[in-house]
Amino acid sequence: MQSIDKVGTFQLGDRSVKRIGFGAMQLAGPGAFGPPRDRDAALAVLREAVANGVDHIDTSDFYGPHVTNQIIREALHPYRDGLTIVTKVGVLRGNDGSWNPAQDAAALTVAVHENLRNLGLDVLDVVNMRLLGGGADHGPAEGPVEPQLAALARLREQGLIRHIGLSNATLGQLKQARAVVDLVCVQNHYNLAHRDDDVMIDALAADGIAYVPFFPLGGFNPIQSKALTDTSARLGATPMQVALAWLLRRSPNILLIPGTSSIAHLRENLAAASLNLPDEAMAALDGTGPTQAEG
């Protein structure tokens, strides 16, 4: 059994959570659409994660849709004390698996109630407002956030949400959001090879707000880097363990949510908590950027 206590905790709303959690997106079918190939394996991964001390699970009812939340409920309900489940709203999946905006007050209200029902909860610990940006990958792009967050704030006043976060946001949108609500986290694309959010991470750390990188291992395009390969060989670790360890050392407000549908990969990810990166390894990895990582 892995110990993830070595990397400590960070505050997420009114909870102190361990810095390695679990992302549930891969428990649905390919592209987070449809059912998993092996539902029993998905249930087993969740139970193994919690048995190893994971107390922070990231999910959304638009994974599947509904699939991951229903699997989480089947695997873990009634939930143990201290387990924090974070979800996202703002997207509606098309019949073709497309990701479509669902950001008006009515759609957000429906989404919150669907998350509650499928997770079997009376209140959601944290709800991230997932913004849909530009381009084919829907990356961050400037746009309004006040109407969406005001709608979530009203749901919080009704007792359906404890805390609110932001996902896929720019620095400008973060500033807008903090003028509307108190945020407990930001969840954006960030990893060893994708560092657009360096300034944001440091600003959030100064204010005690968690930063939760999605695609911490590169997502659909795993990180490729000579520095990463060389460092992992020297340390007797896998490249993915080193990439996770780099994130943990990058800033104390970073909370990891690596996802997998495999118990073997789950254990590999959790073992990153025990990997100490020496200063020279950090220096080598810090020199890795998008150009070097693609080679």
ZAMARGU-4260 file (C-alpha; in steps of 0.2 Angstrom, whole numbers, plus 5000, padded with zeros to 4 digits):
<rodrens>
0) 5000/5000/5000 | 5007/5017/4995 | 5009/5031/5007 | 5004/5048/5000 | 5006/5057/5017
5) 5024/5063/5013 | 5019/5077/5002 | 5008/5085/5015 | 4991/5093/5013 | 4984/5110/5007
10) 4968/5119/5010 | 4953/5116/4998 | 4939/5126/5005 | 4935/5121/5022 | 4945/5104/5020
15) 4963/5100/5021 | 4967/5087/5008 | 4982/5077/5003 | 4991/5084/4989 | 4989/5069/4978
20) 4971/5065/4973 | 4962/5056/4959 | 4955/5062/4943 | 4940/5051/4937 | 4939/5057/4919
25) 4947/5041/4912 | 4934/5030/4921 | 4922/5034/4907 | 4924/5027/4889 | 4937/5034/4876
30) 4936/5053/4876 | 4927/5053/4892 | 4911/5048/4883 | 4901/5032/4885 | 4903/5018/4898
35) 4920/5011/4902 | 4926/4995/4894 | 4927/4986/4911 | 4916/4993/4924 | 4922/4982/4938
40) 4940/4988/4935 | 4934/5006/4936 | 4926/5002/4953 | 4941/4993/4959 | 4953/5008/4955
45) 4942/5020/4965 | 4942/5008/4980 | 4960/5006/4979 | 4963/5025/4978 | 4953/5028/4994
50) 4961/5013/5002 | 4978/5021/4999 | 4973/5037/5007 | 4966/5048/4993 | 4954/5060/5000
55) 4951/5071/4985 | 4942/5065/4969 | 4939/5076/4954 | 4924/5072/4943 | 4910/5079/4933
60) 4893/5074/4927 | 4898/5078/4909 | 4910/5063/4909 | 4901/5050/4901 | 4889/5059/4903
65) 4884/5054/4921 | 4895/5038/4920 | 4909/5043/4931 | 4898/5050/4945 | 4887/5034/4945
70) 4903/5024/4946 | 4910/5034/4960 | 4893/5032/4970 | 4893/5013/4967 | 4911/5011/4972
75) 4912/5023/4987 | 4894/5027/4994 | 4891/5030/5008 | 4907/5041/5008 | 4920/5040/5021
80) 4922/5056/5032 | 4934/5068/5025 | 4933/5063/5007 | 4931/5078/4996 | 4923/5076/4979
85) 4925/5091/4967 | 4915/5092/4951 | 4913/5104/4936 | 4898/5111/4927 | 4897/5122/4911
90) 4897/5109/4897 | 4884/5098/4889 | 4889/5083/4879 | 4882/5080/4862 | 4876/5063/4855
95) 4893/5063/4845 | 4903/5066/4861 | 4906/5084/4857 | 4909/5097/4871 | 4896/5111/4870
100) 4893/5126/4882 | 4880/5125/4895 | 4883/5141/4904 | 4867/5150/4907 | 4859/5150/4925
105) 4846/5137/4920 | 4859/5125/4913 | 4870/5127/4928 | 4856/5124/4940 | 4851/5108/4931
110) 4870/5102/4931 | 4871/5105/4949 | 4856/5094/4953 | 4862/5081/4941 | 4879/5080/4950
115) 4870/5079/4967 | 4858/5065/4961 | 4871/5054/4952 | 4884/5056/4966 | 4871/5053/4980
120) 4875/5069/4989 | 4864/5083/4997 | 4878/5096/4995 | 4893/5097/4983 | 4909/5100/4992
125) 4917/5111/4977 | 4909/5115/4960 | 4921/5122/4947 | 4914/5133/4934 | 4922/5125/4918
130) 4924/5139/4905 | 4924/5134/4886 | 4937/5145/4877 | 4942/5145/4859 | 4949/5134/4846
135) 4947/5115/4843 | 4954/5111/4861 | 4943/5124/4869 | 4958/5132/4878 | 4957/5147/4889
140) 4950/5163/4880 | 4944/5179/4887 | 4926/5181/4890 | 4913/5185/4904 | 4912/5175/4920
145) 4902/5185/4931 | 4884/5178/4925 | 4890/5160/4928 | 4898/5163/4945 | 4883/5173/4951
150) 4872/5159/4946 | 4883/5147/4956 | 4883/5159/4971 | 4864/5158/4971 | 4865/5139/4972
155) 4878/5141/4986 | 4866/5152/4995 | 4853/5138/4994 | 4864/5126/5002 | 4868/5115/4987
160) 4886/5120/4985 | 4899/5123/4999 | 4913/5131/4988 | 4916/5137/4970 | 4931/5136/4959
165) 4936/5140/4941 | 4942/5129/4927 | 4951/5133/4910 | 4952/5152/4915 | 4964/5166/4910
170) 4972/5178/4922 | 4959/5191/4917 | 4945/5179/4920 | 4952/5175/4937 | 4952/5193/4942
175) 4934/5195/4936 | 4929/5179/4946 | 4937/5185/4962 | 4927/5201/4961 | 4911/5190/4961
180) 4914/5176/4973 | 4928/5169/4985 | 4937/5155/4975 | 4945/5140/4983 | 4954/5133/4968
185) 4958/5135/4950 | 4959/5120/4938 | 4969/5123/4922 | 4980/5114/4910 | 4998/5114/4917
190) 5012/5101/4917 | 5031/5101/4915 | 5029/5105/4896 | 5015/5117/4897 | 5018/5131/4908
195) 5007/5146/4903 | 5001/5147/4921 | 5017/5150/4930 | 5012/5168/4935 | 4994/5162/4940
200) 5001/5148/4951 | 5012/5160/4961 | 4999/5173/4963 | 4986/5160/4970 | 4999/5152/4981
205) 5002/5170/4989 | 4983/5170/4993 | 4982/5152/4999 | 4971/5146/4985 | 4974/5129/4977
210) 4979/5126/4959 | 4974/5109/4952 | 4983/5105/4935 | 4973/5095/4923 | 4983/5084/4911
215) 4998/5084/4923 | 5006/5070/4913 | 5001/5077/4896 | 4984/5070/4894 | 4981/5063/4877
220) 4999/5067/4872 | 5011/5061/4885 | 5026/5072/4889 | 5041/5068/4879 | 5057/5075/4886
225) 5076/5070/4886 | 5078/5079/4903 | 5063/5069/4910 | 5069/5053/4903 | 5087/5055/4909
230) 5082/5061/4926 | 5070/5046/4929 | 5084/5034/4924 | 5096/5042/4936 | 5083/5041/4950
235) 5076/5024/4946 | 5059/5031/4944 | 5047/5031/4929 | 5046/5047/4919 | 5028/5050/4924
240) 5033/5048/4943 | 5046/5062/4940 | 5034/5073/4931 | 5022/5072/4945 | 5036/5074/4958
245) 5041/5090/4949 | 5023/5097/4950 | 5023/5093/4969 | 5039/5103/4972 | 5034/5117/4959
250) 5023/5125/4972 | 5015/5120/4989 | 4997/5125/4983 | 4997/5112/4968 | 4985/5098/4971
255) 4987/5083/4959 | 4973/5073/4952 | 4981/5061/4940 | 4968/5049/4932 | 4969/5031/4927
260) 4958/5016/4924 | 4972/5004/4929 | 4977/4999/4947 | 4995/4997/4942 | 4996/5014/4935
265) 4987/5021/4950 | 5000/5014/4962 | 5014/5021/4950 | 5006/5038/4952 | 5004/5037/4970
270) 5022/5032/4972 | 5027/5049/4966 | 5024/5055/4984 | 5039/5046/4990 | 5051/5053/4976
275) 5062/5066/4982 | 5069/5077/4967 | 5087/5084/4971 | 5090/5102/4967 | 5100/5097/4951
280) 5086/5087/4945 | 5074/5101/4947 | 5086/5113/4938 | 5087/5101/4923 | 5068/5099/4923
285) 5065/5117/4925 | 5075/5120/4908 | 5062/5109/4899 | 5049/5119/4890 | 5037/5116/4875
290) 5051/5116/4862 | 5062/5104/4872 | 5048/5093/4878 | 5041/5090/4860 | 5058/5083/4854
</rodrens>
